[in-house]
């Protein structure tokens, strides 16, 4: 009897305990009730603690209440190596090697939404396995100039493409319980003077171009966190800009996530407290290297903010609103019971890396070179199949079928996962182009002889300065490459850019439009002195000048391909994979052809010495940049100015060919049949551009409004149908200062690039 009574009493105590359990720990309770419950139990000091960093990449939780901290880390191409708790020095762990995924420019070049989801799933699994809650990425800033050192982290020049390609990435990552911190909000479109440049841009261009991909990520992907940018807009830093954060993001868009400052992007306590910032990271550093004597409790949203609350100078509601957003982020990530365990360096991740790289490589040229060569073939040079290699040997007069292949260029062997700033990655294994191409060519042609000549040297991948290279050494390397090229039957030049300072690197922009390290001169010399065919293969996140283009038989642009770089490239070169990438950015013939260039330094990189009124914090920006090309950025401007680019936005060749039928409009949809008229399977990106006929206000002649990637077997036909969403036809009116959807006639262009106008149809919006 006593035993039964004790058992009943124990059960009653358990029921009472369960009834008294804090609601914020009940994962089945509604999110807002959990937040209210947690907020009601926190002290003022505990509330303050969750709003600022406690280490380089964590912000505090509330240990007393069992609320976990947020573990953040740099992305978006992979998890950054572990750093020491309170320094920028590597922790030198031996279990933080990861897969480096292709750059986001490469992802954008796939024009494949399904691959974007594959990317987000794979990279977030690595973040989860490393016990990270928040991935600092992806990035959707617009590639306005070909000089931006950070453009490789973004998704090109078009807001619809960037927005559409980031949405599946974010959805897949957050489904795994890993939050995305979309960056950099907003107008962070150059690295020169990035901490102090004030961007002057029209309201219309801001809305239609620069905010648009962020808005799509908010409304379609429901991104959980967004990172503020270093630059200023309307005189105020974007990390605490009331009109931008409270007005547009949290007000107009009704976004419920948390704003995280870029590291060192916070400059003022009162603005940080009242103008939209939620989590302050990296203050009292330059965002990367320099430290100071201040502690984490000295942050703007730490002790100074707490004093404003305790002294009654700011109401508790200001603090609670921030804490509410941070708790929501913690419950969605660090305390999400559905968060995956994840995995690291799995074969599935390498497969995803390779597939994204393969589909992102863009074939820009494929055909006989302008100069007739002894060892050239008459048809398209690529792919380098066994039959093509045999034809090259025959054309070179090699009766035994032997073939001398020279691979020139530093990027054939250089690790392109190192450098670049915050996107630098510590990889478990990387496959170089030289290694993979050599293996595949030898398998196709056992008699092939492969040599490598470095050709040029670029120095170490330093973040804050250019590593000096002995000019005499570069002369020697170039002479060696040219001498070997004279004896080669086929030359593969593998160069382009890298992640050095003033190349594709955070905190610096490129210094010119030409390829650096004497590559243009070297390619030209090889083309003129080699009797064999020349294939140029480039890596990099930006367009560049090509004075040697006519002399090359083929040209591939690879962006950055990650750990499977060599395999992805070799598979495309040899035809195992048919290239299907399309440019997410316009390649101009000359730098002065870009729409911003005609406006001089005011448009880029901005001018100093302009007298402006101090902002509310008493600050005056060092530099003013004016986006004078307005909405006519990228292909929109090339078309308005009637400037023919070298390669248009959306362009990319294939090893097969496609035929488009006449489009058919039915109601609010348009359809077109696409047929593979070639001899091999391939993928094509059908692009829908739309332009208003006789617009009430000035508008681009046409703009990208949708796209679809399809796969076709030889002879196969598929019908592609686009539903025309009237909201996609809206523009931001300068007359009414609001979005307007104009009725009337529109011209539809179903195309393979922005320059393709072969298939058109009219559509009337009533």
ZAMARGU-4260 file (C-alpha; in steps of 0.2 Angstrom, whole numbers, plus 5000, padded with zeros to 4 digits):
<rodrens>
0) 5000/5000/5000 | 5014/5012/5005 | 5023/5007/4989 | 5008/5011/4978 | 5005/5028/4987
5) 5024/5033/4984 | 5022/5028/4966 | 5006/5039/4964 | 5015/5053/4973 | 5030/5052/4961
10) 5018/5052/4946 | 5009/5068/4953 | 5026/5077/4956 | 5031/5073/4938 | 5014/5079/4931
15) 5016/5095/4942 | 5035/5097/4936 | 5029/5095/4918 | 5016/5108/4920 | 5028/5120/4927
20) 5041/5117/4914 | 5045/5133/4905 | 5035/5135/4889 | 5050/5140/4879 | 5058/5123/4881
25) 5042/5115/4874 | 5046/5113/4855 | 5028/5109/4851 | 5022/5126/4858 | 5019/5140/4846
30) 5035/5150/4842 | 5028/5167/4849 | 5022/5159/4865 | 5039/5152/4868 | 5047/5168/4864
35) 5035/5177/4876 | 5039/5165/4890 | 5058/5166/4888 | 5057/5185/4888 | 5047/5185/4904
40) 5061/5176/4913 | 5076/5185/4907 | 5084/5199/4917 | 5089/5215/4908 | 5108/5210/4908
45) 5103/5193/4901 | 5094/5202/4887 | 5108/5213/4883 | 5120/5198/4882 | 5111/5190/4868
50) 5113/5205/4857 | 5132/5205/4855 | 5147/5194/4852 | 5155/5184/4866 | 5169/5178/4854
55) 5174/5180/4836 | 5160/5170/4829 | 5147/5167/4844 | 5134/5177/4853 | 5128/5172/4870
60) 5113/5162/4875 | 5106/5162/4893 | 5114/5147/4902 | 5103/5149/4917 | 5088/5146/4907
65) 5095/5133/4896 | 5094/5145/4881 | 5109/5140/4869 | 5121/5152/4861 | 5122/5155/4843
70) 5137/5148/4834 | 5141/5157/4817 | 5154/5154/4804 | 5158/5161/4787 | 5151/5153/4771
75) 5144/5153/4759 | 5155/5141/4749 | 5159/5130/4764 | 5163/5131/4783 | 5177/5141/4788
80) 5191/5133/4798 | 5190/5134/4817 | 5197/5150/4824 | 5203/5153/4842 | 5190/5160/4853
85) 5196/5178/4854 | 5208/5180/4839 | 5208/5178/4821 | 5221/5165/4822 | 5217/5147/4816
90) 5214/5135/4831 | 5224/5122/4821 | 5211/5108/4824 | 5213/5092/4814 | 5195/5089/4811
95) 5189/5105/4803 | 5194/5100/4785 | 5179/5102/4773 | 5172/5102/4755 | 5175/5118/4746
100) 5159/5121/4735 | 5160/5131/4719 | 5158/5150/4721 | 5141/5158/4720 | 5145/5165/4703
105) 5147/5147/4697 | 5130/5142/4705 | 5122/5157/4696 | 5130/5152/4680 | 5121/5135/4681
110) 5104/5144/4680 | 5097/5128/4689 | 5086/5130/4703 | 5087/5112/4708 | 5106/5113/4709
115) 5104/5128/4720 | 5094/5117/4732 | 5107/5103/4731 | 5120/5116/4735 | 5111/5123/4751
120) 5107/5105/4757 | 5125/5099/4756 | 5134/5115/4763 | 5122/5116/4777 | 5125/5098/4782
125) 5143/5102/4784 | 5138/5117/4795 | 5127/5106/4805 | 5140/5093/4808 | 5152/5107/4814
130) 5139/5112/4826 | 5136/5129/4818 | 5119/5137/4819 | 5121/5152/4807 | 5129/5152/4790
135) 5136/5169/4785 | 5129/5168/4767 | 5123/5167/4753 | 5127/5184/4745 | 5116/5193/4732
140) 5124/5210/4730 | 5123/5215/4712 | 5139/5214/4701 | 5138/5232/4695 | 5157/5233/4689
145) 5169/5221/4683 | 5181/5226/4697 | 5173/5221/4713 | 5184/5210/4722 | 5170/5201/4731
150) 5159/5198/4715 | 5164/5179/4715 | 5154/5178/4731 | 5138/5185/4723 | 5126/5179/4709
155) 5129/5191/4695 | 5121/5207/4688 | 5103/5203/4687 | 5091/5204/4702 | 5079/5191/4696
160) 5092/5178/4693 | 5101/5182/4709 | 5085/5181/4719 | 5078/5166/4711 | 5095/5156/4713
165) 5097/5161/4731 | 5079/5155/4736 | 5081/5136/4734 | 5098/5137/4743 | 5091/5146/4758
170) 5076/5135/4759 | 5086/5119/4758 | 5099/5125/4771 | 5085/5131/4783 | 5075/5115/4781
175) 5091/5107/4789 | 5090/5119/4804 | 5105/5129/4799 | 5100/5148/4797 | 5106/5158/4782
180) 5112/5176/4785 | 5109/5184/4768 | 5122/5197/4764 | 5127/5211/4762 | 5111/5222/4765
185) 5113/5233/4754 | 5123/5242/4740 | 5139/5234/4746 | 5145/5234/4727 | 5163/5238/4729
190) 5177/5235/4741 | 5187/5251/4739 | 5184/5261/4755 | 5170/5249/4759 | 5169/5256/4777
195) 5166/5274/4773 | 5158/5275/4756 | 5141/5283/4755 | 5131/5276/4740 | 5120/5289/4731
200) 5107/5279/4721 | 5089/5284/4715 | 5074/5276/4724 | 5069/5267/4709 | 5086/5259/4705
205) 5087/5254/4724 | 5070/5246/4723 | 5071/5238/4706 | 5089/5232/4706 | 5098/5232/4722
210) 5085/5227/4735 | 5076/5216/4723 | 5085/5199/4727 | 5084/5202/4745 | 5066/5205/4744
215) 5064/5189/4735 | 5074/5180/4748 | 5063/5187/4762 | 5046/5184/4753 | 5049/5167/4745
220) 5063/5159/4756 | 5059/5167/4772 | 5077/5169/4776 | 5080/5169/4795 | 5094/5182/4796
225) 5102/5196/4786 | 5119/5204/4788 | 5120/5223/4786 | 5134/5230/4775 | 5148/5241/4779
230) 5144/5256/4767 | 5133/5270/4770 | 5116/5275/4762 | 5109/5292/4764 | 5123/5296/4776
235) 5120/5282/4788 | 5129/5265/4790 | 5118/5251/4783 | 5121/5241/4799 | 5110/5253/4808
240) 5100/5263/4795 | 5082/5266/4801 | 5075/5269/4784 | 5083/5254/4777 | 5080/5241/4792
245) 5065/5248/4801 | 5057/5256/4787 | 5059/5244/4772 | 5065/5227/4779 | 5055/5225/4795
250) 5041/5237/4791 | 5036/5236/4772 | 5042/5218/4770 | 5036/5213/4787 | 5051/5202/4790
255) 5053/5193/4807 | 5071/5189/4807 | 5087/5196/4815 | 5099/5208/4808 | 5117/5204/4811
260) 5130/5217/4809 | 5145/5214/4797 | 5161/5212/4808 | 5166/5230/4813 | 5150/5237/4805
265) 5143/5245/4820 | 5148/5263/4824 | 5136/5271/4837 | 5126/5265/4852 | 5110/5275/4850
270) 5109/5271/4831 | 5112/5253/4834 | 5099/5253/4848 | 5085/5262/4839 | 5089/5260/4820
275) 5086/5241/4817 | 5102/5231/4822 | 5099/5216/4832 | 5116/5207/4834 | 5132/5216/4835
280) 5147/5206/4829 | 5166/5211/4827 | 5166/5228/4834 | 5183/5237/4837 | 5191/5227/4823
285) 5193/5231/4805 | 5181/5217/4801 | 5196/5205/4799 | 5213/5209/4806 | 5215/5223/4818
290) 5211/5222/4836 | 5209/5234/4851 | 5209/5234/4870 | 5190/5235/4871 | 5181/5219/4878
295) 5165/5212/4872 | 5156/5221/4886 | 5161/5237/4878 | 5152/5234/4862 | 5139/5247/4857
300) 5125/5235/4861 | 5133/5229/4877 | 5136/5240/4893 | 5132/5257/4884 | 5115/5251/4878
305) 5111/5243/4895 | 5115/5260/4903 | 5103/5268/4892 | 5089/5256/4897 | 5093/5257/4916
310) 5094/5276/4915 | 5077/5276/4907 | 5083/5285/4892 | 5077/5271/4881 | 5061/5261/4885
315) 5062/5242/4888 | 5052/5239/4873 | 5067/5244/4862 | 5077/5230/4870 | 5063/5217/4870
320) 5060/5219/4852 | 5078/5215/4848 | 5078/5200/4860 | 5062/5194/4853 | 5071/5192/4836
325) 5086/5184/4842 | 5076/5172/4852 | 5067/5167/4837 | 5083/5164/4828 | 5090/5153/4842
330) 5074/5143/4843 | 5074/5141/4824 | 5092/5135/4824 | 5102/5131/4840 | 5087/5124/4849
335) 5078/5117/4834 | 5074/5098/4837 | 5073/5095/4819 | 5091/5101/4815 | 5100/5088/4806
340) 5116/5080/4812 | 5124/5082/4795 | 5140/5075/4788 | 5157/5082/4783 | 5167/5077/4767
345) 5155/5064/4762 | 5155/5057/4744 | 5138/5065/4741 | 5145/5082/4745 | 5159/5079/4733
350) 5147/5073/4720 | 5136/5089/4723 | 5152/5100/4721 | 5157/5092/4705 | 5140/5093/4697
355) 5137/5111/4701 | 5155/5115/4694 | 5151/5105/4678 | 5135/5115/4675 | 5142/5131/4680
360) 5157/5131/4667 | 5153/5142/4652 | 5159/5137/4635 | 5161/5154/4627 | 5170/5149/4611
365) 5172/5133/4601 | 5178/5132/4583 | 5193/5134/4572 | 5206/5148/4576 | 5207/5163/4565
370) 5225/5158/4561 | 5227/5142/4551 | 5238/5130/4560 | 5247/5114/4555 | 5240/5104/4569
375) 5222/5111/4569 | 5206/5102/4565 | 5193/5110/4554 | 5178/5107/4565 | 5175/5113/4583
380) 5190/5108/4594 | 5180/5103/4609 | 5176/5091/4616 | 5193/5082/4617 | 5186/5064/4614
385) 5197/5050/4608 | 5192/5053/4590 | 5197/5071/4592 | 5214/5068/4599 | 5217/5055/4585
390) 5212/5069/4573 | 5224/5081/4581 | 5238/5069/4580 | 5235/5065/4562 | 5234/5084/4558
395) 5251/5086/4566 | 5258/5072/4555 | 5260/5059/4569 | 5258/5043/4561 | 5260/5033/4578
400) 5245/5043/4585 | 5256/5052/4598 | 5252/5069/4604 | 5261/5082/4613 | 5250/5092/4625
405) 5256/5107/4635 | 5246/5113/4649 | 5252/5131/4653 | 5247/5142/4668 | 5248/5144/4687
410) 5229/5140/4689 | 5232/5122/4683 | 5240/5118/4700 | 5236/5132/4711 | 5224/5130/4725
415) 5210/5142/4722 | 5201/5138/4739 | 5214/5148/4748 | 5214/5167/4750 | 5199/5178/4746
420) 5196/5184/4763 | 5182/5177/4774 | 5178/5164/4760 | 5195/5155/4762 | 5193/5137/4766
425) 5203/5123/4773 | 5199/5108/4762 | 5202/5089/4765 | 5206/5086/4747 | 5207/5096/4731
430) 5209/5089/4713 | 5219/5101/4702 | 5215/5103/4684 | 5233/5097/4679 | 5230/5081/4689
435) 5212/5077/4682 | 5215/5083/4664 | 5231/5072/4663 | 5223/5057/4669 | 5208/5058/4657
440) 5218/5063/4642 | 5230/5048/4645 | 5215/5036/4647 | 5208/5043/4630 | 5225/5043/4621
445) 5239/5032/4629 | 5252/5039/4617 | 5249/5057/4624 | 5264/5066/4631 | 5259/5080/4644
450) 5270/5094/4650 | 5266/5108/4662 | 5274/5125/4661 | 5269/5138/4675 | 5270/5152/4663
455) 5268/5166/4677 | 5269/5168/4695 | 5256/5178/4706 | 5263/5176/4723 | 5255/5171/4739
460) 5236/5173/4742 | 5238/5188/4755 | 5222/5197/4761 | 5229/5214/4765 | 5243/5217/4752
465) 5250/5211/4735 | 5264/5199/4737 | 5279/5205/4727 | 5285/5193/4713 | 5302/5195/4705
470) 5299/5202/4687 | 5314/5192/4681 | 5306/5176/4687 | 5290/5180/4677 | 5301/5183/4662
475) 5309/5166/4664 | 5293/5157/4667 | 5285/5165/4651 | 5300/5161/4640 | 5300/5143/4646
480) 5281/5142/4642 | 5283/5149/4625 | 5298/5138/4621 | 5288/5122/4626 | 5273/5129/4616
485) 5283/5129/4600 | 5284/5110/4601 | 5266/5106/4607 | 5252/5099/4596 | 5239/5106/4608
490) 5241/5120/4621 | 5229/5121/4636 | 5231/5138/4644 | 5224/5138/4662 | 5224/5155/4670
495) 5213/5169/4674 | 5211/5177/4691 | 5214/5170/4709 | 5210/5175/4727 | 5225/5187/4730
500) 5223/5205/4736 | 5217/5216/4721 | 5211/5200/4712 | 5195/5191/4718 | 5197/5196/4736
505) 5188/5204/4750 | 5194/5222/4755 | 5201/5226/4738 | 5195/5228/4720 | 5204/5224/4704
510) 5216/5237/4697 | 5211/5235/4679 | 5201/5225/4666 | 5215/5215/4659 | 5221/5198/4666
515) 5235/5201/4678 | 5253/5194/4679 | 5256/5197/4660 | 5244/5183/4655 | 5237/5193/4640
520) 5254/5195/4633 | 5259/5177/4636 | 5243/5170/4628 | 5246/5181/4613 | 5264/5175/4611
525) 5259/5156/4613 | 5245/5158/4600 | 5257/5166/4588 | 5272/5154/4590 | 5264/5137/4593
530) 5258/5127/4578 | 5245/5117/4588 | 5228/5122/4593 | 5225/5133/4608 | 5212/5131/4622
535) 5210/5145/4634 | 5203/5141/4651 | 5200/5154/4664 | 5195/5155/4682 | 5188/5170/4691
540) 5173/5180/4697 | 5174/5194/4685 | 5174/5198/4666 | 5190/5203/4658 | 5198/5209/4642
545) 5202/5196/4628 | 5214/5204/4615 | 5219/5186/4610 | 5202/5179/4608 | 5202/5177/4589
550) 5218/5167/4590 | 5211/5154/4602 | 5201/5139/4596 | 5191/5137/4612 | 5187/5147/4628
555) 5180/5140/4644 | 5176/5151/4659 | 5176/5142/4676 | 5173/5154/4690 | 5179/5145/4705
560) 5174/5126/4705 | 5179/5121/4723 | 5187/5104/4729 | 5182/5095/4713 | 5189/5109/4701
565) 5200/5097/4691 | 5187/5083/4689 | 5173/5096/4684 | 5184/5104/4671 | 5191/5088/4664
570) 5174/5081/4662 | 5168/5096/4652 | 5184/5096/4641 | 5183/5078/4636 | 5164/5078/4633
575) 5159/5067/4648 | 5148/5082/4652 | 5141/5093/4639 | 5143/5111/4645 | 5127/5120/4649
580) 5132/5136/4659 | 5126/5153/4655 | 5134/5170/4659 | 5126/5178/4674 | 5136/5194/4670
585) 5140/5203/4654 | 5157/5202/4647 | 5162/5218/4638 | 5175/5221/4625 | 5182/5235/4635
590) 5180/5242/4652 | 5174/5258/4646 | 5159/5249/4638 | 5151/5246/4655 | 5136/5258/4658
595) 5144/5266/4674 | 5160/5269/4665 | 5154/5284/4655 | 5151/5294/4671 | 5169/5293/4677
600) 5176/5292/4695 | 5159/5299/4702 | 5151/5282/4697 | 5166/5271/4702 | 5175/5271/4714
605) 5168/5287/4720 | 5176/5304/4724 | 5182/5311/4741 | 5182/5329/4747 | 5163/5332/4744
610) 5155/5343/4758 | 5140/5334/4766 | 5130/5337/4781 | 5135/5326/4796 | 5123/5312/4800
615) 5114/5310/4817 | 5130/5303/4824 | 5141/5317/4818 | 5149/5307/4805 | 5153/5312/4787
620) 5158/5299/4775 | 5175/5299/4766 | 5169/5294/4749 | 5154/5297/4739 | 5149/5286/4724
625) 5135/5290/4712 | 5125/5276/4703 | 5122/5288/4688 | 5118/5273/4676 | 5103/5271/4687
630) 5092/5256/4682 | 5102/5254/4666 | 5115/5243/4674 | 5122/5227/4666 | 5114/5221/4650
635) 5100/5234/4652 | 5113/5248/4649 | 5122/5239/4635 | 5106/5238/4625 | 5101/5256/4629
640) 5118/5262/4623 | 5118/5251/4608 | 5135/5244/4614 | 5138/5226/4608 | 5146/5216/4622
645) 5160/5203/4619 | 5148/5190/4627 | 5130/5195/4632 | 5122/5191/4648 | 5114/5174/4648
650) 5126/5167/4634 | 5134/5150/4634 | 5138/5137/4620 | 5135/5118/4620 | 5142/5103/4611
655) 5125/5101/4604 | 5113/5113/4596 | 5095/5118/4600 | 5081/5125/4589 | 5067/5136/4596
660) 5049/5135/4588 | 5038/5150/4587 | 5031/5155/4604 | 5012/5153/4608 | 5003/5165/4620
665) 4988/5158/4629 | 4980/5168/4642 | 4993/5172/4655 | 5006/5160/4649 | 5018/5158/4634
670) 5024/5141/4628 | 5039/5137/4616 | 5045/5120/4609 | 5064/5117/4610 | 5072/5103/4600
675) 5089/5096/4602 | 5095/5096/4584 | 5113/5090/4588 | 5121/5073/4590 | 5123/5072/4609
680) 5112/5075/4625 | 5112/5092/4632 | 5104/5105/4643 | 5097/5122/4638 | 5092/5137/4648
685) 5076/5145/4640 | 5076/5163/4646 | 5060/5174/4646 | 5063/5193/4644 | 5049/5205/4644
690) 5048/5223/4638 | 5033/5236/4639 | 5028/5243/4623 | 5025/5262/4624 | 5028/5263/4643
695) 5022/5278/4653 | 5039/5281/4661 | 5056/5276/4655 | 5060/5258/4656 | 5073/5246/4649
700) 5068/5238/4632 | 5067/5221/4640 | 5072/5213/4657 | 5074/5195/4662 | 5057/5189/4670
705) 5059/5170/4671 | 5070/5155/4665 | 5070/5136/4664 | 5083/5124/4662 | 5079/5108/4652
710) 5088/5092/4647 | 5085/5085/4629 | 5091/5069/4621 | 5096/5070/4602 | 5081/5074/4592
715) 5070/5076/4607 | 5058/5091/4609 | 5051/5098/4625 | 5038/5111/4628 | 5043/5125/4640
720) 5029/5135/4647 | 5030/5151/4657 | 5016/5158/4667 | 5016/5177/4667 | 5015/5184/4684
725) 5008/5202/4683 | 5018/5207/4699 | 5034/5203/4689 | 5029/5217/4676 | 5029/5230/4689
730) 5041/5245/4690 | 5044/5258/4703 | 5037/5274/4697 | 5046/5290/4700 | 5030/5299/4698
735) 5020/5291/4712 | 5035/5284/4722 | 5027/5267/4722 | 5026/5250/4712 | 5015/5251/4697
740) 5009/5237/4685 | 5005/5245/4669 | 4992/5238/4658 | 4994/5237/4639 | 5005/5228/4627
745) 5021/5219/4631 | 5034/5211/4620 | 5040/5193/4625 | 5057/5187/4620 | 5060/5168/4622
750) 5079/5167/4621 | 5095/5158/4624 | 5103/5175/4630 | 5099/5193/4632 | 5105/5197/4614
755) 5095/5183/4606 | 5079/5191/4599 | 5074/5177/4587 | 5058/5171/4595 | 5046/5185/4600
760) 5027/5186/4604 | 5015/5200/4610 | 5006/5199/4627 | 4992/5211/4633 | 4989/5214/4651
765) 4972/5220/4654
</rodrens>
